[in-house]
Amino acid sequence: MDFIYTRASCVVIWLGSEVITPKTLKIVDLENAHKDKIELVKLRNWVESNSYWKRLWIIQDFVLAARLEVCIGDKTWSWSRFMSIIVTRDHIHNLLKLRDDLHKHSKFLLKTFQNSKCQEPRDKIFGFLGIAHDCYDGSLQADYTKPISEVFANVLRHFSRSSYHQSDTSNSIDRQTRLMEHSEFIANLLGGHDWEGLAGGSCSKDEIQVRGAYCGKILHLGPTYDDMISSAAANKRWTSSFDIHYTSPEDNEQLRKADHKYKSILLKRMDQAKLDSVKSLRSPTCYARLAGSWNFLFSDKDDWTYRESSHNIIANLAEGGAKDHPPPRTSSQPRIFLGSNLLLGLAPAEA
């Protein structure tokens, strides 16, 4: 497709039939369109809200074309004339910027145009292969016979090996963290995580090792998600725990603000599928390091200590080796927790 559009003498942007009034349409031909501001606003709103701009497959057509023309019904204008009276919104502005500065990395393109529309999930990736500069070598190929899970694995493999990924971060630990972040983004881009064969089949031989950092410990386990949204008493007990573990008024104030924001996020975004994804880590090995400072995350030194995995390894890593005994499990739901370093989060039911 990119081969075709780079050689086309002109690409026509067809915005549909005349669904706006002839009076509104005529102002494009006027020498001074600003004389009729009401009709001008109508035209701008109609153009900018047109579904054409949200289609994924128009992106490479638009940015690769040597010349652009705009067509509405049977009327046609040059791109420069048409845009002289149109104030662009973000999605059109992003296209214009890409047209002026075409050579971008696939990661930038995928994030910038992540809300573009297409029917085929794999097109969220394949639609940018012709304009992403890191894909010119054919390292990623459009193949609709591959399941989405394999497309996901191929994108991650490509990103992990790219010079962009190797050079844009300071050390191997930071690169692994970025890779995890990118994997979640790509998974959401392709439609979710519930793909058959993701953990096996042709993808099982592709393993990427990602090391995690021990950055603190759980100080208190609070209510389950259901209790958090339905029980005033449970919430009162939860906020009372702040004073027990943090005596500083400043820390308490910061925690209460964070708690309010965190609960708002959970109420808006959490569903059963996301709750089910909060699970304990089960691995035969464990890389760990005591958290004396956050600075080690951004150090070039590889100071990680290898430890054999055990059921209480995290408890043993706490200062002094103290072992906390959580309350009896009464629910299979994750529970909100209060952690060291003023951390809040959801802990799995097994915690």
C-alpha positions as CSV (number, residue, x, y, z in Angstrom):
1,M,0.0,0.0,0.0
2,D,2.8,2.5,0.8
3,F,4.4,1.7,-2.5
4,I,1.2,2.7,-4.3
5,Y,0.5,6.0,-2.4
6,T,4.1,7.3,-2.6
7,R,3.8,7.1,-6.4
8,A,0.2,8.4,-6.8
9,S,0.1,11.9,-8.4
10,C,-2.9,12.8,-6.1
11,V,-4.9,11.3,-3.3
12,V,-8.6,12.4,-3.0
13,I,-10.1,12.8,0.5
14,W,-13.8,12.1,0.0
15,L,-15.8,13.3,3.0
16,G,-19.1,12.0,1.8
17,S,-22.2,13.5,0.1
18,E,-23.6,17.0,0.7
19,V,-25.1,16.4,4.2
20,I,-24.6,20.1,5.0
21,T,-26.6,22.8,3.3
22,P,-25.6,24.2,-0.1
23,K,-25.2,27.6,1.6
24,T,-22.7,26.3,4.0
25,L,-20.8,24.4,1.3
26,K,-20.5,27.5,-0.9
27,I,-18.5,29.5,1.6
28,V,-15.5,27.4,0.7
29,D,-15.5,29.1,-2.7
30,L,-15.8,32.6,-1.3
31,E,-12.8,35.0,-1.3
32,N,-13.6,35.9,2.3
33,A,-15.3,33.0,3.9
34,H,-15.2,34.7,7.3
35,K,-18.0,37.0,6.3
36,D,-20.6,34.4,7.2
37,K,-19.3,33.2,10.6
38,I,-22.3,31.0,11.4
39,E,-22.0,29.0,8.2
40,L,-18.3,28.8,8.6
41,V,-18.7,27.3,12.1
42,K,-21.2,24.7,10.7
43,L,-18.7,23.7,8.0
44,R,-15.8,23.4,10.4
45,N,-17.8,21.3,12.9
46,W,-19.1,19.0,10.1
47,V,-15.6,18.5,8.6
48,E,-13.8,18.0,12.0
49,S,-16.4,15.5,13.2
50,N,-16.4,13.5,10.0
51,S,-15.7,9.8,10.6
52,Y,-13.2,9.8,7.8
53,W,-10.5,11.2,10.0
54,K,-10.9,8.4,12.5
55,R,-10.3,5.6,10.0
56,L,-7.0,3.8,10.6
57,W,-6.3,3.0,6.9
58,I,-6.5,6.6,5.7
59,I,-3.4,7.5,7.7
60,Q,-0.7,6.3,5.3
61,D,-2.8,7.4,2.3
62,F,-2.8,10.9,3.8
63,V,0.8,11.2,4.9
64,L,2.4,9.6,1.8
65,A,0.5,11.5,-0.9
66,A,2.4,14.0,-3.0
67,R,-0.8,16.1,-3.5
68,L,-4.1,16.1,-1.7
69,E,-7.6,17.1,-2.8
70,V,-10.8,17.3,-0.7
71,C,-14.1,16.2,-2.2
72,I,-17.6,16.7,-0.8
73,G,-20.3,15.4,-3.1
74,D,-19.4,16.6,-6.6
75,K,-17.3,19.6,-5.4
76,T,-13.5,19.4,-5.1
77,W,-10.9,21.7,-3.6
78,S,-7.1,21.7,-3.2
79,W,-6.0,20.8,0.3
80,S,-4.4,24.2,0.9
81,R,-7.5,26.1,-0.1
82,F,-9.7,23.8,2.0
83,M,-7.6,24.0,5.1
84,S,-7.2,27.8,4.9
85,I,-10.7,28.1,6.5
86,I,-10.7,24.9,8.7
87,V,-9.4,25.0,12.2
88,T,-8.1,21.4,12.9
89,R,-8.7,19.4,16.0
90,D,-6.2,17.0,17.5
91,H,-6.8,13.9,15.3
92,I,-6.4,16.0,12.1
93,H,-3.5,18.0,13.5
94,N,-1.7,14.7,14.3
95,L,-2.0,13.7,10.6
96,L,-0.7,17.1,9.5
97,K,2.4,16.8,11.8
98,L,3.1,13.3,10.5
99,R,2.8,14.5,6.9
100,D,5.5,17.1,7.6
101,D,7.7,14.8,9.6
102,L,7.1,11.3,8.2
103,H,9.9,9.1,9.6
104,K,8.6,8.0,13.0
105,H,9.1,4.9,15.1
106,S,6.3,2.3,15.3
107,K,5.9,2.9,19.0
108,F,5.2,6.6,18.4
109,L,2.7,5.8,15.6
110,L,0.9,3.2,17.6
111,K,0.5,5.5,20.6
112,T,-0.4,8.6,18.7
113,F,-3.1,6.9,16.6
114,Q,-4.3,4.3,19.1
115,N,-7.9,5.5,18.9
116,S,-8.1,5.2,15.1
117,K,-10.9,2.8,14.0
118,C,-10.7,-0.4,12.1
119,Q,-12.7,-3.7,12.0
120,E,-9.8,-6.1,12.0
121,P,-7.8,-5.9,15.3
122,R,-4.5,-6.9,13.6
123,D,-4.8,-3.7,11.4
124,K,-3.9,-1.7,14.6
125,I,-0.4,-3.0,13.9
126,F,-0.4,-3.8,10.1
127,G,-1.8,-0.4,9.2
128,F,1.5,1.3,10.2
129,L,4.1,-1.0,8.7
130,G,4.4,1.1,5.6
131,I,5.2,4.3,7.4
132,A,7.1,3.2,10.5
133,H,10.8,3.7,9.8
134,D,11.9,0.7,12.0
135,C,9.7,-1.6,9.8
136,Y,11.2,-0.8,6.4
137,D,13.5,-3.8,6.7
138,G,10.5,-6.2,6.7
139,S,11.2,-7.3,10.3
140,L,7.4,-7.1,10.8
141,Q,5.1,-8.5,8.1
142,A,1.4,-8.2,7.7
143,D,0.1,-11.8,7.9
144,Y,-3.6,-12.3,8.5
145,T,-3.2,-16.1,8.8
146,K,-1.5,-15.6,12.2
147,P,-3.6,-15.5,15.3
148,I,-3.7,-12.3,17.3
149,S,-1.6,-13.9,20.1
150,E,1.2,-14.5,17.6
151,V,1.0,-10.9,16.2
152,F,1.3,-9.7,19.8
153,A,4.4,-11.9,20.4
154,N,6.0,-10.7,17.1
155,V,5.5,-7.0,18.0
156,L,7.1,-7.5,21.4
157,R,10.0,-9.4,19.9
158,H,10.5,-6.7,17.3
159,F,10.4,-4.0,20.0
160,S,12.7,-5.8,22.4
161,R,15.3,-6.1,19.6
162,S,15.0,-2.6,18.1
163,S,17.8,0.0,18.5
164,Y,15.1,2.4,19.7
165,H,14.4,0.2,22.7
166,Q,18.1,-0.4,23.4
167,S,19.1,3.2,23.3
168,D,16.2,5.2,24.8
169,T,16.7,3.9,28.3
170,S,19.6,4.0,30.7
171,N,20.0,0.4,31.8
172,S,18.8,-3.2,31.4
173,I,16.4,-3.0,34.3
174,D,14.7,0.1,33.0
175,R,14.4,-1.4,29.5
176,Q,12.7,-4.5,30.9
177,T,10.2,-2.2,32.8
178,R,9.5,-0.4,29.5
179,L,9.0,-3.6,27.7
180,M,6.4,-4.7,30.3
181,E,4.6,-1.3,29.9
182,H,4.7,-1.7,26.1
183,S,3.3,-5.3,26.3
184,E,0.3,-4.1,28.2
185,F,-0.3,-1.3,25.7
186,I,0.0,-3.7,22.7
187,A,-2.4,-6.2,24.4
188,N,-5.0,-3.5,24.9
189,L,-4.5,-2.2,21.4
190,L,-5.2,-5.7,20.0
191,G,-8.4,-6.1,22.0
192,G,-7.5,-7.6,25.3
193,H,-5.6,-10.5,26.9
194,D,-7.9,-13.4,26.6
195,W,-6.4,-15.1,23.5
196,E,-6.2,-18.8,23.0
197,G,-2.7,-20.0,22.5
198,L,-1.0,-17.0,24.1
199,A,0.7,-19.2,26.7
200,G,1.5,-22.1,24.4
201,G,1.6,-23.2,20.8
202,S,4.0,-21.4,18.4
203,C,4.6,-18.6,20.9
204,S,5.8,-20.8,23.8
205,K,9.5,-20.8,22.7
206,D,9.7,-17.0,22.8
207,E,10.6,-16.0,26.3
208,I,11.5,-12.5,27.6
209,Q,13.0,-12.4,31.0
210,V,11.8,-9.4,33.1
211,R,13.2,-8.8,36.6
212,G,11.1,-7.1,39.2
213,A,12.3,-4.9,42.0
214,Y,11.4,-5.3,45.7
215,C,10.3,-1.8,46.6
216,G,8.6,-2.3,50.0
217,K,6.2,-4.4,51.9
218,I,2.5,-4.6,52.8
219,L,1.8,-3.0,56.2
220,H,-1.9,-3.6,56.3
221,L,-4.5,-5.5,54.4
222,G,-7.8,-3.6,54.1
223,P,-11.3,-4.5,52.8
224,T,-12.1,-6.5,49.7
225,Y,-13.2,-4.6,46.6
226,D,-16.9,-5.4,47.3
227,D,-16.6,-4.2,50.9
228,M,-14.7,-1.1,49.8
229,I,-17.7,0.0,47.6
230,S,-20.5,-1.1,49.9
231,S,-19.5,-1.0,53.6
232,A,-19.0,2.3,55.4
233,A,-17.7,0.5,58.5
234,A,-15.1,-1.3,56.4
235,N,-13.9,2.0,54.9
236,K,-13.7,3.6,58.4
237,R,-11.6,0.7,59.7
238,W,-9.4,1.1,56.6
239,T,-8.7,4.8,56.9
240,S,-8.1,4.3,60.7
241,S,-5.2,2.1,59.8
242,F,-3.3,5.0,58.4
243,D,-2.7,6.5,61.8
244,I,-1.3,3.2,63.1
245,H,1.4,2.8,60.4
246,Y,2.1,6.5,59.6
247,T,2.3,8.9,62.6
248,S,3.3,12.0,60.6
249,P,0.4,14.4,59.9
250,E,1.9,15.2,56.5
251,D,2.1,11.5,55.6
252,N,-1.5,11.0,56.8
253,E,-2.7,13.9,54.7
254,Q,-0.9,12.6,51.6
255,L,-2.3,9.1,52.2
256,R,-5.9,10.3,52.5
257,K,-5.6,12.3,49.2
258,A,-4.0,9.3,47.5
259,D,-6.7,7.0,48.9
260,H,-9.5,9.2,47.6
261,K,-8.0,9.3,44.1
262,Y,-7.2,5.6,44.0
263,K,-10.7,4.6,45.0
264,S,-12.1,6.9,42.4
265,I,-10.0,5.1,39.8
266,L,-11.0,1.7,41.0
267,L,-14.7,2.6,40.9
268,K,-14.5,3.9,37.4
269,R,-12.2,1.4,35.7
270,M,-12.4,-1.9,37.7
271,D,-14.5,-4.8,36.4
272,Q,-14.6,-8.5,37.2
273,A,-12.1,-9.4,34.5
274,K,-9.6,-6.9,36.0
275,L,-10.2,-8.1,39.5
276,D,-9.6,-11.7,38.4
277,S,-6.2,-10.6,37.0
278,V,-4.9,-9.6,40.4
279,K,-3.1,-12.8,41.3
280,S,-0.1,-13.9,43.3
281,L,3.2,-14.5,41.5
282,R,4.2,-18.2,41.2
283,S,7.7,-18.7,40.0
284,P,10.4,-21.3,40.7
285,T,13.1,-18.6,41.0
286,C,13.2,-15.1,42.3
287,Y,15.5,-12.2,41.8
288,A,15.3,-9.8,44.7
289,R,17.1,-6.8,46.3
290,L,16.4,-5.1,49.6
291,A,14.9,-1.6,49.1
292,G,17.1,0.9,50.8
293,S,16.6,3.5,48.1
294,W,14.7,4.0,44.9
295,N,17.9,5.1,43.2
296,F,19.0,1.5,42.4
297,L,16.2,1.3,39.8
298,F,18.0,3.9,37.7
299,S,21.6,2.7,38.3
300,D,23.8,1.3,35.6
301,K,25.0,-1.3,38.2
302,D,23.5,-4.7,38.1
303,D,23.3,-5.3,41.9
304,W,20.6,-7.9,41.9
305,T,21.0,-10.8,44.3
306,Y,19.7,-14.3,43.3
307,R,17.6,-16.1,45.8
308,E,15.8,-19.4,45.7
309,S,12.1,-19.0,45.7
310,S,10.0,-19.9,48.8
311,H,6.5,-19.3,50.0
312,N,7.7,-16.6,52.5
313,I,10.5,-15.0,50.5
314,I,8.9,-11.6,50.5
315,A,8.3,-11.7,54.3
316,N,11.9,-12.7,54.8
317,L,13.1,-9.7,52.8
318,A,11.4,-7.3,55.1
319,E,13.7,-5.5,57.5
320,G,14.8,-7.7,60.4
321,G,13.2,-10.7,58.7
322,A,9.9,-10.2,60.5
323,K,7.0,-12.3,59.2
324,D,3.6,-10.7,59.1
325,H,0.6,-13.0,59.7
326,P,-2.4,-11.8,57.6
327,P,-5.9,-12.2,58.8
328,P,-7.8,-15.3,57.8
329,R,-9.0,-15.4,54.2
330,T,-12.7,-14.9,54.0
331,S,-13.0,-14.0,50.3
332,S,-11.5,-14.8,46.9
333,Q,-11.5,-11.2,46.0
334,P,-8.4,-8.9,46.0
335,R,-8.0,-6.6,48.9
336,I,-6.8,-3.0,49.1
337,F,-3.5,-2.7,50.9
338,L,-1.4,-0.1,52.6
339,G,2.3,-0.4,52.0
340,S,5.6,1.1,52.9
341,N,6.8,4.2,51.1
342,L,3.2,5.5,51.2
343,L,2.0,2.9,48.6
344,L,-1.6,1.8,48.0
345,G,-2.7,-1.0,45.8
346,L,-4.7,-4.2,45.3
347,A,-3.2,-7.4,46.8
348,P,-4.4,-10.9,45.6
349,A,-6.7,-12.9,47.9
350,E,-3.7,-15.2,48.8
351,A,-1.9,-12.3,50.4
